[in-house]
Amino acid sequence: MWTEEGNVRAVSRYLLCNICTVAPDAIFVDAAMVGDLELLREELATQLPRELIPELLMPPADFNELMLAGELALCAQRMAKGRRP
């Protein structure tokens, strides 16, 4: 059975790889498995210095619509330059 502690540990390990590779300023965590971002921050702090942990945010409710709008804008830009989307 999945526990919140196990879920936080699994998500933190995934994020740790991305943080070390990409060094983002912020990460949107859209995971129903992790209800408390503070628990996730604490788990990440066991592996990284706190100053290296990016800001963790829950995405806004219309996040998927915003991503779609961005993808459409990028597609239109590529098509305007004569490239395939």
N, CA, C and O atoms as a Maestro MAE file, in Angstrom:
{
 s_m_m2io_version
 :::
 2.0.0
}

f_m_ct {
 s_m_title
 :::
 protein
 m_atom[340] {
  # First column is atom index #
  i_m_mmod_type
  r_m_x_coord
  r_m_y_coord
  r_m_z_coord
  i_m_residue_number
  s_m_chain_name
  s_m_pdb_residue_name
  s_m_pdb_atom_name
  i_m_atomic_number
  :::
  1 25 0.850 -1.191 0.000 1 A "MET " " N  " 7
  2 3 0.000 0.000 0.000 1 A "MET " " CA " 6
  3 2 0.893 1.252 0.000 1 A "MET " " C  " 6
  4 15 1.917 1.302 0.681 1 A "MET " " O  " 8
  5 25 0.485 2.239 -0.767 2 A "TRP " " N  " 7
  6 3 1.228 3.487 -0.870 2 A "TRP " " CA " 6
  7 2 0.979 4.341 0.364 2 A "TRP " " C  " 6
  8 15 -0.149 4.443 0.847 2 A "TRP " " O  " 8
  9 25 2.039 4.948 0.865 3 A "THR " " N  " 7
  10 3 1.908 5.878 1.978 3 A "THR " " CA " 6
  11 2 2.378 7.250 1.513 3 A "THR " " C  " 6
  12 15 3.113 7.361 0.532 3 A "THR " " O  " 8
  13 25 1.958 8.282 2.212 4 A "GLU " " N  " 7
  14 3 2.396 9.623 1.839 4 A "GLU " " CA " 6
  15 2 3.914 9.741 1.963 4 A "GLU " " C  " 6
  16 15 4.557 10.374 1.126 4 A "GLU " " O  " 8
  17 25 4.482 9.141 2.990 5 A "GLU " " N  " 7
  18 3 5.931 9.192 3.185 5 A "GLU " " CA " 6
  19 2 6.668 8.522 2.023 5 A "GLU " " C  " 6
  20 15 7.665 9.048 1.528 5 A "GLU " " O  " 8
  21 25 6.176 7.369 1.595 6 A "GLY " " N  " 7
  22 3 6.786 6.678 0.461 6 A "GLY " " CA " 6
  23 2 6.643 7.462 -0.826 6 A "GLY " " C  " 6
  24 15 7.565 7.505 -1.640 6 A "GLY " " O  " 8
  25 25 5.488 8.083 -1.012 7 A "ASN " " N  " 7
  26 3 5.257 8.899 -2.206 7 A "ASN " " CA " 6
  27 2 6.196 10.098 -2.233 7 A "ASN " " C  " 6
  28 15 6.780 10.416 -3.269 7 A "ASN " " O  " 8
  29 25 6.337 10.760 -1.088 8 A "VAL " " N  " 7
  30 3 7.226 11.921 -0.996 8 A "VAL " " CA " 6
  31 2 8.657 11.494 -1.308 8 A "VAL " " C  " 6
  32 15 9.374 12.202 -2.015 8 A "VAL " " O  " 8
  33 25 9.074 10.352 -0.791 9 A "ARG " " N  " 7
  34 3 10.429 9.862 -1.044 9 A "ARG " " CA " 6
  35 2 10.626 9.582 -2.538 9 A "ARG " " C  " 6
  36 15 11.657 9.945 -3.105 9 A "ARG " " O  " 8
  37 25 9.653 8.945 -3.170 10 A "ALA " " N  " 7
  38 3 9.770 8.612 -4.601 10 A "ALA " " CA " 6
  39 2 9.820 9.877 -5.458 10 A "ALA " " C  " 6
  40 15 10.655 9.986 -6.355 10 A "ALA " " O  " 8
  41 25 8.932 10.827 -5.186 11 A "VAL " " N  " 7
  42 3 8.907 12.073 -5.966 11 A "VAL " " CA " 6
  43 2 10.188 12.865 -5.732 11 A "VAL " " C  " 6
  44 15 10.724 13.463 -6.665 11 A "VAL " " O  " 8
  45 25 10.683 12.875 -4.498 12 A "SER " " N  " 7
  46 3 11.912 13.629 -4.213 12 A "SER " " CA " 6
  47 2 13.106 13.047 -4.956 12 A "SER " " C  " 6
  48 15 13.976 13.799 -5.395 12 A "SER " " O  " 8
  49 25 13.172 11.731 -5.107 13 A "ARG " " N  " 7
  50 3 14.281 11.116 -5.842 13 A "ARG " " CA " 6
  51 2 14.220 11.492 -7.321 13 A "ARG " " C  " 6
  52 15 15.246 11.748 -7.951 13 A "ARG " " O  " 8
  53 25 13.027 11.522 -7.854 14 A "TYR " " N  " 7
  54 3 12.859 11.937 -9.258 14 A "TYR " " CA " 6
  55 2 13.286 13.404 -9.421 14 A "TYR " " C  " 6
  56 15 14.031 13.740 -10.341 14 A "TYR " " O  " 8
  57 25 12.807 14.271 -8.521 15 A "LEU " " N  " 7
  58 3 13.145 15.687 -8.616 15 A "LEU " " CA " 6
  59 2 14.632 15.918 -8.400 15 A "LEU " " C  " 6
  60 15 15.218 16.805 -9.022 15 A "LEU " " O  " 8
  61 25 15.242 15.139 -7.534 16 A "LEU " " N  " 7
  62 3 16.662 15.286 -7.249 16 A "LEU " " CA " 6
  63 2 17.493 15.139 -8.523 16 A "LEU " " C  " 6
  64 15 18.426 15.908 -8.752 16 A "LEU " " O  " 8
  65 25 17.156 14.163 -9.339 17 A "CYS " " N  " 7
  66 3 17.869 13.972 -10.613 17 A "CYS " " CA " 6
  67 2 17.723 15.201 -11.502 17 A "CYS " " C  " 6
  68 15 18.689 15.647 -12.121 17 A "CYS " " O  " 8
  69 25 16.517 15.741 -11.562 18 A "ASN " " N  " 7
  70 3 16.278 16.916 -12.406 18 A "ASN " " CA " 6
  71 2 16.959 18.158 -11.851 18 A "ASN " " C  " 6
  72 15 17.519 18.951 -12.609 18 A "ASN " " O  " 8
  73 25 16.916 18.330 -10.548 19 A "ILE " " N  " 7
  74 3 17.542 19.501 -9.928 19 A "ILE " " CA " 6
  75 2 19.048 19.486 -10.186 19 A "ILE " " C  " 6
  76 15 19.634 20.515 -10.523 19 A "ILE " " O  " 8
  77 25 19.665 18.331 -10.030 20 A "CYS " " N  " 7
  78 3 21.118 18.220 -10.222 20 A "CYS " " CA " 6
  79 2 21.523 18.376 -11.685 20 A "CYS " " C  " 6
  80 15 22.631 18.827 -11.976 20 A "CYS " " O  " 8
  81 25 20.637 18.008 -12.602 21 A "THR " " N  " 7
  82 3 20.955 18.072 -14.021 21 A "THR " " CA " 6
  83 2 20.638 19.428 -14.623 21 A "THR " " C  " 6
  84 15 21.437 19.969 -15.388 21 A "THR " " O  " 8
  85 25 19.480 19.985 -14.286 22 A "VAL " " N  " 7
  86 3 18.978 21.189 -14.944 22 A "VAL " " CA " 6
  87 2 19.174 22.447 -14.102 22 A "VAL " " C  " 6
  88 15 19.314 23.537 -14.658 22 A "VAL " " O  " 8
  89 25 19.186 22.325 -12.788 23 A "ALA " " N  " 7
  90 3 19.291 23.456 -11.857 23 A "ALA " " CA " 6
  91 2 18.203 24.505 -12.103 23 A "ALA " " C  " 6
  92 15 18.516 25.669 -12.352 23 A "ALA " " O  " 8
  93 25 16.925 24.104 -12.034 24 A "PRO " " N  " 7
  94 3 15.837 25.060 -12.290 24 A "PRO " " CA " 6
  95 2 15.668 26.037 -11.129 24 A "PRO " " C  " 6
  96 15 16.074 25.763 -10.000 24 A "PRO " " O  " 8
  97 25 15.059 27.184 -11.433 25 A "ASP " " N  " 7
  98 3 14.741 28.167 -10.394 25 A "ASP " " CA " 6
  99 2 13.475 27.781 -9.643 25 A "ASP " " C  " 6
  100 15 13.320 28.097 -8.463 25 A "ASP " " O  " 8
  101 25 12.570 27.096 -10.336 26 A "ALA " " N  " 7
  102 3 11.300 26.677 -9.728 26 A "ALA " " CA " 6
  103 2 10.820 25.398 -10.406 26 A "ALA " " C  " 6
  104 15 11.141 25.129 -11.564 26 A "ALA " " O  " 8
  105 25 10.054 24.627 -9.667 27 A "ILE " " N  " 7
  106 3 9.471 23.401 -10.203 27 A "ILE " " CA " 6
  107 2 8.002 23.368 -9.810 27 A "ILE " " C  " 6
  108 15 7.654 23.555 -8.644 27 A "ILE " " O  " 8
  109 25 7.144 23.128 -10.800 28 A "PHE " " N  " 7
  110 3 5.730 22.899 -10.514 28 A "PHE " " CA " 6
  111 2 5.552 21.420 -10.216 28 A "PHE " " C  " 6
  112 15 5.912 20.567 -11.027 28 A "PHE " " O  " 8
  113 25 5.005 21.127 -9.068 29 A "VAL " " N  " 7
  114 3 4.782 19.745 -8.656 29 A "VAL " " CA " 6
  115 2 3.294 19.472 -8.760 29 A "VAL " " C  " 6
  116 15 2.520 19.848 -7.880 29 A "VAL " " O  " 8
  117 25 2.903 18.820 -9.837 30 A "ASP " " N  " 7
  118 3 1.498 18.486 -10.058 30 A "ASP " " CA " 6
  119 2 1.321 16.993 -9.800 30 A "ASP " " C  " 6
  120 15 1.114 16.211 -10.727 30 A "ASP " " O  " 8
  121 25 1.403 16.620 -8.552 31 A "ALA " " N  " 7
  122 3 1.298 15.207 -8.200 31 A "ALA " " CA " 6
  123 2 0.292 15.046 -7.072 31 A "ALA " " C  " 6
  124 15 0.476 15.568 -5.973 31 A "ALA " " O  " 8
  125 25 -0.751 14.331 -7.359 32 A "ALA " " N  " 7
  126 3 -1.753 14.073 -6.326 32 A "ALA " " CA " 6
  127 2 -1.154 13.242 -5.195 32 A "ALA " " C  " 6
  128 15 -1.677 13.217 -4.081 32 A "ALA " " O  " 8
  129 25 -0.045 12.561 -5.500 33 A "MET " " N  " 7
  130 3 0.592 11.722 -4.494 33 A "MET " " CA " 6
  131 2 1.231 12.545 -3.380 33 A "MET " " C  " 6
  132 15 1.393 12.056 -2.262 33 A "MET " " O  " 8
  133 25 1.595 13.790 -3.678 34 A "VAL " " N  " 7
  134 3 2.269 14.639 -2.695 34 A "VAL " " CA " 6
  135 2 1.331 15.786 -2.336 34 A "VAL " " C  " 6
  136 15 1.155 16.720 -3.120 34 A "VAL " " O  " 8
  137 25 0.747 15.716 -1.184 35 A "GLY " " N  " 7
  138 3 -0.193 16.741 -0.773 35 A "GLY " " CA " 6
  139 2 0.468 17.924 -0.096 35 A "GLY " " C  " 6
  140 15 -0.067 19.032 -0.125 35 A "GLY " " O  " 8
  141 25 1.630 17.707 0.516 36 A "ASP " " N  " 7
  142 3 2.278 18.748 1.300 36 A "ASP " " CA " 6
  143 2 3.670 19.022 0.735 36 A "ASP " " C  " 6
  144 15 4.573 18.195 0.856 36 A "ASP " " O  " 8
  145 25 3.831 20.180 0.123 37 A "LEU " " N  " 7
  146 3 5.117 20.515 -0.477 37 A "LEU " " CA " 6
  147 2 6.204 20.711 0.568 37 A "LEU " " C  " 6
  148 15 7.386 20.545 0.268 37 A "LEU " " O  " 8
  149 25 5.824 21.059 1.783 38 A "GLU " " N  " 7
  150 3 6.823 21.234 2.835 38 A "GLU " " CA " 6
  151 2 7.493 19.902 3.177 38 A "GLU " " C  " 6
  152 15 8.696 19.857 3.437 38 A "GLU " " O  " 8
  153 25 6.718 18.825 3.177 39 A "LEU " " N  " 7
  154 3 7.310 17.497 3.388 39 A "LEU " " CA " 6
  155 2 8.297 17.165 2.277 39 A "LEU " " C  " 6
  156 15 9.354 16.584 2.524 39 A "LEU " " O  " 8
  157 25 7.945 17.536 1.061 40 A "LEU " " N  " 7
  158 3 8.822 17.297 -0.082 40 A "LEU " " CA " 6
  159 2 10.105 18.117 0.052 40 A "LEU " " C  " 6
  160 15 11.191 17.609 -0.227 40 A "LEU " " O  " 8
  161 25 9.994 19.378 0.476 41 A "ARG " " N  " 7
  162 3 11.178 20.216 0.686 41 A "ARG " " CA " 6
  163 2 12.089 19.594 1.747 41 A "ARG " " C  " 6
  164 15 13.308 19.551 1.578 41 A "ARG " " O  " 8
  165 25 11.495 19.115 2.833 42 A "GLU " " N  " 7
  166 3 12.275 18.510 3.912 42 A "GLU " " CA " 6
  167 2 13.002 17.260 3.423 42 A "GLU " " C  " 6
  168 15 14.158 17.033 3.780 42 A "GLU " " O  " 8
  169 25 12.335 16.457 2.616 43 A "GLU " " N  " 7
  170 3 12.962 15.251 2.083 43 A "GLU " " CA " 6
  171 2 14.107 15.617 1.147 43 A "GLU " " C  " 6
  172 15 15.166 14.991 1.198 43 A "GLU " " O  " 8
  173 25 13.912 16.619 0.294 44 A "LEU " " N  " 7
  174 3 14.987 17.066 -0.590 44 A "LEU " " CA " 6
  175 2 16.174 17.607 0.207 44 A "LEU " " C  " 6
  176 15 17.328 17.456 -0.194 44 A "LEU " " O  " 8
  177 25 15.872 18.239 1.339 45 A "ALA " " N  " 7
  178 3 16.929 18.816 2.177 45 A "ALA " " CA " 6
  179 2 17.814 17.744 2.806 45 A "ALA " " C  " 6
  180 15 18.908 18.050 3.280 45 A "ALA " " O  " 8
  181 25 17.359 16.500 2.818 46 A "THR " " N  " 7
  182 3 18.222 15.425 3.322 46 A "THR " " CA " 6
  183 2 19.293 15.056 2.297 46 A "THR " " C  " 6
  184 15 20.275 14.398 2.639 46 A "THR " " O  " 8
  185 25 19.112 15.474 1.047 47 A "GLN " " N  " 7
  186 3 20.043 15.133 -0.023 47 A "GLN " " CA " 6
  187 2 20.797 16.336 -0.594 47 A "GLN " " C  " 6
  188 15 21.874 16.181 -1.171 47 A "GLN " " O  " 8
  189 25 20.232 17.527 -0.432 48 A "LEU " " N  " 7
  190 3 20.812 18.746 -1.018 48 A "LEU " " CA " 6
  191 2 20.862 19.850 0.027 48 A "LEU " " C  " 6
  192 15 20.031 19.878 0.935 48 A "LEU " " O  " 8
  193 25 21.822 20.757 -0.088 49 A "PRO " " N  " 7
  194 3 21.769 21.951 0.759 49 A "PRO " " CA " 6
  195 2 20.513 22.762 0.422 49 A "PRO " " C  " 6
  196 15 20.121 22.851 -0.742 49 A "PRO " " O  " 8
  197 25 19.900 23.339 1.419 50 A "ARG " " N  " 7
  198 3 18.638 24.069 1.223 50 A "ARG " " CA " 6
  199 2 18.751 25.176 0.172 50 A "ARG " " C  " 6
  200 15 17.784 25.448 -0.539 50 A "ARG " " O  " 8
  201 25 19.907 25.810 0.067 51 A "GLU " " N  " 7
  202 3 20.042 26.911 -0.897 51 A "GLU " " CA " 6
  203 2 20.028 26.422 -2.346 51 A "GLU " " C  " 6
  204 15 19.859 27.225 -3.264 51 A "GLU " " O  " 8
  205 25 20.200 25.129 -2.560 52 A "LEU " " N  " 7
  206 3 20.152 24.578 -3.913 52 A "LEU " " CA " 6
  207 2 18.774 24.039 -4.291 52 A "LEU " " C  " 6
  208 15 18.539 23.686 -5.447 52 A "LEU " " O  " 8
  209 25 17.881 23.976 -3.333 53 A "ILE " " N  " 7
  210 3 16.537 23.471 -3.618 53 A "ILE " " CA " 6
  211 2 15.725 24.589 -4.266 53 A "ILE " " C  " 6
  212 15 15.561 25.657 -3.676 53 A "ILE " " O  " 8
  213 25 15.216 24.353 -5.476 54 A "PRO " " N  " 7
  214 3 14.425 25.400 -6.145 54 A "PRO " " CA " 6
  215 2 13.071 25.582 -5.459 54 A "PRO " " C  " 6
  216 15 12.652 24.768 -4.636 54 A "PRO " " O  " 8
  217 25 12.422 26.648 -5.815 55 A "GLU " " N  " 7
  218 3 11.078 26.900 -5.298 55 A "GLU " " CA " 6
  219 2 10.142 25.808 -5.817 55 A "GLU " " C  " 6
  220 15 10.124 25.509 -7.012 55 A "GLU " " O  " 8
  221 25 9.371 25.220 -4.911 56 A "LEU " " N  " 7
  222 3 8.397 24.193 -5.289 56 A "LEU " " CA " 6
  223 2 7.009 24.813 -5.261 56 A "LEU " " C  " 6
  224 15 6.599 25.397 -4.258 56 A "LEU " " O  " 8
  225 25 6.292 24.683 -6.367 57 A "LEU " " N  " 7
  226 3 4.983 25.319 -6.509 57 A "LEU " " CA " 6
  227 2 3.952 24.312 -6.979 57 A "LEU " " C  " 6
  228 15 4.269 23.385 -7.724 57 A "LEU " " O  " 8
  229 25 2.725 24.499 -6.541 58 A "MET " " N  " 7
  230 3 1.609 23.747 -7.103 58 A "MET " " CA " 6
  231 2 1.120 24.543 -8.314 58 A "MET " " C  " 6
  232 15 0.997 25.765 -8.236 58 A "MET " " O  " 8
  233 25 0.844 23.878 -9.413 59 A "PRO " " N  " 7
  234 3 0.402 24.612 -10.609 59 A "PRO " " CA " 6
  235 2 -0.992 25.195 -10.415 59 A "PRO " " C  " 6
  236 15 -1.798 24.659 -9.654 59 A "PRO " " O  " 8
  237 25 -1.271 26.300 -11.112 60 A "PRO " " N  " 7
  238 3 -2.630 26.853 -11.051 60 A "PRO " " CA " 6
  239 2 -3.626 25.882 -11.685 60 A "PRO " " C  " 6
  240 15 -3.244 24.990 -12.442 60 A "PRO " " O  " 8
  241 25 -4.877 26.065 -11.373 61 A "ALA " " N  " 7
  242 3 -5.926 25.161 -11.861 61 A "ALA " " CA " 6
  243 2 -5.965 25.096 -13.388 61 A "ALA " " C  " 6
  244 15 -6.276 24.048 -13.954 61 A "ALA " " O  " 8
  245 25 -5.654 26.202 -14.056 62 A "ASP " " N  " 7
  246 3 -5.718 26.230 -15.521 62 A "ASP " " CA " 6
  247 2 -4.347 25.989 -16.167 62 A "ASP " " C  " 6
  248 15 -4.109 26.432 -17.290 62 A "ASP " " O  " 8
  249 25 -3.472 25.309 -15.483 63 A "PHE " " N  " 7
  250 3 -2.108 25.082 -15.950 63 A "PHE " " CA " 6
  251 2 -2.075 24.362 -17.299 63 A "PHE " " C  " 6
  252 15 -1.310 24.742 -18.186 63 A "PHE " " O  " 8
  253 25 -2.895 23.331 -17.457 64 A "ASN " " N  " 7
  254 3 -2.912 22.586 -18.727 64 A "ASN " " CA " 6
  255 2 -3.340 23.478 -19.880 64 A "ASN " " C  " 6
  256 15 -2.802 23.365 -20.981 64 A "ASN " " O  " 8
  257 25 -4.301 24.363 -19.641 65 A "GLU " " N  " 7
  258 3 -4.728 25.288 -20.689 65 A "GLU " " CA " 6
  259 2 -3.605 26.266 -21.040 65 A "GLU " " C  " 6
  260 15 -3.423 26.617 -22.206 65 A "GLU " " O  " 8
  261 25 -2.854 26.704 -20.027 66 A "LEU " " N  " 7
  262 3 -1.733 27.611 -20.281 66 A "LEU " " CA " 6
  263 2 -0.641 26.910 -21.082 66 A "LEU " " C  " 6
  264 15 -0.045 27.510 -21.976 66 A "LEU " " O  " 8
  265 25 -0.376 25.640 -20.765 67 A "MET " " N  " 7
  266 3 0.623 24.884 -21.533 67 A "MET " " CA " 6
  267 2 0.182 24.742 -22.975 67 A "MET " " C  " 6
  268 15 0.994 24.894 -23.888 67 A "MET " " O  " 8
  269 25 -1.092 24.454 -23.194 68 A "LEU " " N  " 7
  270 3 -1.603 24.308 -24.554 68 A "LEU " " CA " 6
  271 2 -1.453 25.616 -25.326 68 A "LEU " " C  " 6
  272 15 -1.049 25.611 -26.489 68 A "LEU " " O  " 8
  273 25 -1.776 26.730 -24.682 69 A "ALA " " N  " 7
  274 3 -1.641 28.027 -25.352 69 A "ALA " " CA " 6
  275 2 -0.180 28.283 -25.729 69 A "ALA " " C  " 6
  276 15 0.097 28.782 -26.819 69 A "ALA " " O  " 8
  277 25 0.754 27.945 -24.839 70 A "GLY " " N  " 7
  278 3 2.178 28.108 -25.129 70 A "GLY " " CA " 6
  279 2 2.637 27.218 -26.269 70 A "GLY " " C  " 6
  280 15 3.406 27.646 -27.129 70 A "GLY " " O  " 8
  281 25 2.162 25.974 -26.273 71 A "GLU " " N  " 7
  282 3 2.520 25.055 -27.352 71 A "GLU " " CA " 6
  283 2 1.990 25.551 -28.687 71 A "GLU " " C  " 6
  284 15 2.682 25.458 -29.701 71 A "GLU " " O  " 8
  285 25 0.773 26.074 -28.698 72 A "LEU " " N  " 7
  286 3 0.200 26.604 -29.933 72 A "LEU " " CA " 6
  287 2 0.992 27.812 -30.432 72 A "LEU " " C  " 6
  288 15 1.214 27.959 -31.634 72 A "LEU " " O  " 8
  289 25 1.418 28.673 -29.508 73 A "ALA " " N  " 7
  290 3 2.204 29.850 -29.892 73 A "ALA " " CA " 6
  291 2 3.545 29.425 -30.486 73 A "ALA " " C  " 6
  292 15 3.976 29.981 -31.496 73 A "ALA " " O  " 8
  293 25 4.210 28.443 -29.868 74 A "LEU " " N  " 7
  294 3 5.479 27.950 -30.405 74 A "LEU " " CA " 6
  295 2 5.297 27.309 -31.776 74 A "LEU " " C  " 6
  296 15 6.126 27.488 -32.667 74 A "LEU " " O  " 8
  297 25 4.227 26.574 -31.937 75 A "CYS " " N  " 7
  298 3 3.925 25.937 -33.219 75 A "CYS " " CA " 6
  299 2 3.720 27.005 -34.302 75 A "CYS " " C  " 6
  300 15 4.236 26.877 -35.412 75 A "CYS " " O  " 8
  301 25 2.966 28.053 -33.972 76 A "ALA " " N  " 7
  302 3 2.723 29.134 -34.932 76 A "ALA " " CA " 6
  303 2 4.032 29.828 -35.314 76 A "ALA " " C  " 6
  304 15 4.224 30.189 -36.475 76 A "ALA " " O  " 8
  305 25 4.933 30.017 -34.347 77 A "GLN " " N  " 7
  306 3 6.230 30.639 -34.636 77 A "GLN " " CA " 6
  307 2 7.041 29.776 -35.595 77 A "GLN " " C  " 6
  308 15 7.635 30.283 -36.547 77 A "GLN " " O  " 8
  309 25 7.062 28.481 -35.342 78 A "ARG " " N  " 7
  310 3 7.830 27.582 -36.217 78 A "ARG " " CA " 6
  311 2 7.238 27.557 -37.621 78 A "ARG " " C  " 6
  312 15 7.976 27.543 -38.606 78 A "ARG " " O  " 8
  313 25 5.921 27.551 -37.717 79 A "MET " " N  " 7
  314 3 5.277 27.529 -39.027 79 A "MET " " CA " 6
  315 2 5.544 28.835 -39.777 79 A "MET " " C  " 6
  316 15 5.713 28.826 -40.996 79 A "MET " " O  " 8
  317 25 5.582 29.960 -39.051 80 A "ALA " " N  " 7
  318 3 5.862 31.245 -39.683 80 A "ALA " " CA " 6
  319 2 7.283 31.285 -40.252 80 A "ALA " " C  " 6
  320 15 7.548 32.001 -41.217 80 A "ALA " " O  " 8
  321 25 8.192 30.513 -39.652 81 A "LYS " " N  " 7
  322 3 9.568 30.451 -40.130 81 A "LYS " " CA " 6
  323 2 9.741 29.381 -41.203 81 A "LYS " " C  " 6
  324 15 10.853 29.145 -41.674 81 A "LYS " " O  " 8
  325 25 8.638 28.731 -41.590 82 A "GLY " " N  " 7
  326 3 8.696 27.741 -42.641 82 A "GLY " " CA " 6
  327 2 9.160 26.359 -42.188 82 A "GLY " " C  " 6
  328 15 9.524 25.517 -43.008 82 A "GLY " " O  " 8
  329 25 9.144 26.137 -40.877 83 A "ARG " " N  " 7
  330 3 9.550 24.821 -40.359 83 A "ARG " " CA " 6
  331 2 8.307 24.042 -39.929 83 A "ARG " " C  " 6
  332 15 7.255 24.609 -39.636 83 A "ARG " " O  " 8
  333 25 8.469 22.767 -39.906 84 A "ARG " " N  " 7
  334 3 7.365 21.925 -39.434 84 A "ARG " " CA " 6
  335 2 7.224 22.063 -37.929 84 A "ARG " " C  " 6
  336 15 8.221 22.225 -37.226 84 A "ARG " " O  " 8
  337 25 5.989 22.000 -37.424 85 A "PRO " " N  " 7
  338 3 5.792 22.117 -35.968 85 A "PRO " " CA " 6
  339 2 6.270 20.945 -35.226 85 A "PRO " " C  " 6
  340 15 6.168 20.907 -33.999 85 A "PRO " " O  " 8
  :::
 }
 m_bond[339] {
  # First column is bond index #
  i_m_from
  i_m_to
  i_m_order
  :::
  1 1 2 1
  2 2 3 1
  3 3 4 2
  4 3 5 1
  5 5 6 1
  6 6 7 1
  7 7 8 2
  8 7 9 1
  9 9 10 1
  10 10 11 1
  11 11 12 2
  12 11 13 1
  13 13 14 1
  14 14 15 1
  15 15 16 2
  16 15 17 1
  17 17 18 1
  18 18 19 1
  19 19 20 2
  20 19 21 1
  21 21 22 1
  22 22 23 1
  23 23 24 2
  24 23 25 1
  25 25 26 1
  26 26 27 1
  27 27 28 2
  28 27 29 1
  29 29 30 1
  30 30 31 1
  31 31 32 2
  32 31 33 1
  33 33 34 1
  34 34 35 1
  35 35 36 2
  36 35 37 1
  37 37 38 1
  38 38 39 1
  39 39 40 2
  40 39 41 1
  41 41 42 1
  42 42 43 1
  43 43 44 2
  44 43 45 1
  45 45 46 1
  46 46 47 1
  47 47 48 2
  48 47 49 1
  49 49 50 1
  50 50 51 1
  51 51 52 2
  52 51 53 1
  53 53 54 1
  54 54 55 1
  55 55 56 2
  56 55 57 1
  57 57 58 1
  58 58 59 1
  59 59 60 2
  60 59 61 1
  61 61 62 1
  62 62 63 1
  63 63 64 2
  64 63 65 1
  65 65 66 1
  66 66 67 1
  67 67 68 2
  68 67 69 1
  69 69 70 1
  70 70 71 1
  71 71 72 2
  72 71 73 1
  73 73 74 1
  74 74 75 1
  75 75 76 2
  76 75 77 1
  77 77 78 1
  78 78 79 1
  79 79 80 2
  80 79 81 1
  81 81 82 1
  82 82 83 1
  83 83 84 2
  84 83 85 1
  85 85 86 1
  86 86 87 1
  87 87 88 2
  88 87 89 1
  89 89 90 1
  90 90 91 1
  91 91 92 2
  92 91 93 1
  93 93 94 1
  94 94 95 1
  95 95 96 2
  96 95 97 1
  97 97 98 1
  98 98 99 1
  99 99 100 2
  100 99 101 1
  101 101 102 1
  102 102 103 1
  103 103 104 2
  104 103 105 1
  105 105 106 1
  106 106 107 1
  107 107 108 2
  108 107 109 1
  109 109 110 1
  110 110 111 1
  111 111 112 2
  112 111 113 1
  113 113 114 1
  114 114 115 1
  115 115 116 2
  116 115 117 1
  117 117 118 1
  118 118 119 1
  119 119 120 2
  120 119 121 1
  121 121 122 1
  122 122 123 1
  123 123 124 2
  124 123 125 1
  125 125 126 1
  126 126 127 1
  127 127 128 2
  128 127 129 1
  129 129 130 1
  130 130 131 1
  131 131 132 2
  132 131 133 1
  133 133 134 1
  134 134 135 1
  135 135 136 2
  136 135 137 1
  137 137 138 1
  138 138 139 1
  139 139 140 2
  140 139 141 1
  141 141 142 1
  142 142 143 1
  143 143 144 2
  144 143 145 1
  145 145 146 1
  146 146 147 1
  147 147 148 2
  148 147 149 1
  149 149 150 1
  150 150 151 1
  151 151 152 2
  152 151 153 1
  153 153 154 1
  154 154 155 1
  155 155 156 2
  156 155 157 1
  157 157 158 1
  158 158 159 1
  159 159 160 2
  160 159 161 1
  161 161 162 1
  162 162 163 1
  163 163 164 2
  164 163 165 1
  165 165 166 1
  166 166 167 1
  167 167 168 2
  168 167 169 1
  169 169 170 1
  170 170 171 1
  171 171 172 2
  172 171 173 1
  173 173 174 1
  174 174 175 1
  175 175 176 2
  176 175 177 1
  177 177 178 1
  178 178 179 1
  179 179 180 2
  180 179 181 1
  181 181 182 1
  182 182 183 1
  183 183 184 2
  184 183 185 1
  185 185 186 1
  186 186 187 1
  187 187 188 2
  188 187 189 1
  189 189 190 1
  190 190 191 1
  191 191 192 2
  192 191 193 1
  193 193 194 1
  194 194 195 1
  195 195 196 2
  196 195 197 1
  197 197 198 1
  198 198 199 1
  199 199 200 2
  200 199 201 1
  201 201 202 1
  202 202 203 1
  203 203 204 2
  204 203 205 1
  205 205 206 1
  206 206 207 1
  207 207 208 2
  208 207 209 1
  209 209 210 1
  210 210 211 1
  211 211 212 2
  212 211 213 1
  213 213 214 1
  214 214 215 1
  215 215 216 2
  216 215 217 1
  217 217 218 1
  218 218 219 1
  219 219 220 2
  220 219 221 1
  221 221 222 1
  222 222 223 1
  223 223 224 2
  224 223 225 1
  225 225 226 1
  226 226 227 1
  227 227 228 2
  228 227 229 1
  229 229 230 1
  230 230 231 1
  231 231 232 2
  232 231 233 1
  233 233 234 1
  234 234 235 1
  235 235 236 2
  236 235 237 1
  237 237 238 1
  238 238 239 1
  239 239 240 2
  240 239 241 1
  241 241 242 1
  242 242 243 1
  243 243 244 2
  244 243 245 1
  245 245 246 1
  246 246 247 1
  247 247 248 2
  248 247 249 1
  249 249 250 1
  250 250 251 1
  251 251 252 2
  252 251 253 1
  253 253 254 1
  254 254 255 1
  255 255 256 2
  256 255 257 1
  257 257 258 1
  258 258 259 1
  259 259 260 2
  260 259 261 1
  261 261 262 1
  262 262 263 1
  263 263 264 2
  264 263 265 1
  265 265 266 1
  266 266 267 1
  267 267 268 2
  268 267 269 1
  269 269 270 1
  270 270 271 1
  271 271 272 2
  272 271 273 1
  273 273 274 1
  274 274 275 1
  275 275 276 2
  276 275 277 1
  277 277 278 1
  278 278 279 1
  279 279 280 2
  280 279 281 1
  281 281 282 1
  282 282 283 1
  283 283 284 2
  284 283 285 1
  285 285 286 1
  286 286 287 1
  287 287 288 2
  288 287 289 1
  289 289 290 1
  290 290 291 1
  291 291 292 2
  292 291 293 1
  293 293 294 1
  294 294 295 1
  295 295 296 2
  296 295 297 1
  297 297 298 1
  298 298 299 1
  299 299 300 2
  300 299 301 1
  301 301 302 1
  302 302 303 1
  303 303 304 2
  304 303 305 1
  305 305 306 1
  306 306 307 1
  307 307 308 2
  308 307 309 1
  309 309 310 1
  310 310 311 1
  311 311 312 2
  312 311 313 1
  313 313 314 1
  314 314 315 1
  315 315 316 2
  316 315 317 1
  317 317 318 1
  318 318 319 1
  319 319 320 2
  320 319 321 1
  321 321 322 1
  322 322 323 1
  323 323 324 2
  324 323 325 1
  325 325 326 1
  326 326 327 1
  327 327 328 2
  328 327 329 1
  329 329 330 1
  330 330 331 1
  331 331 332 2
  332 331 333 1
  333 333 334 1
  334 334 335 1
  335 335 336 2
  336 335 337 1
  337 337 338 1
  338 338 339 1
  339 339 340 2
  :::
 }
}
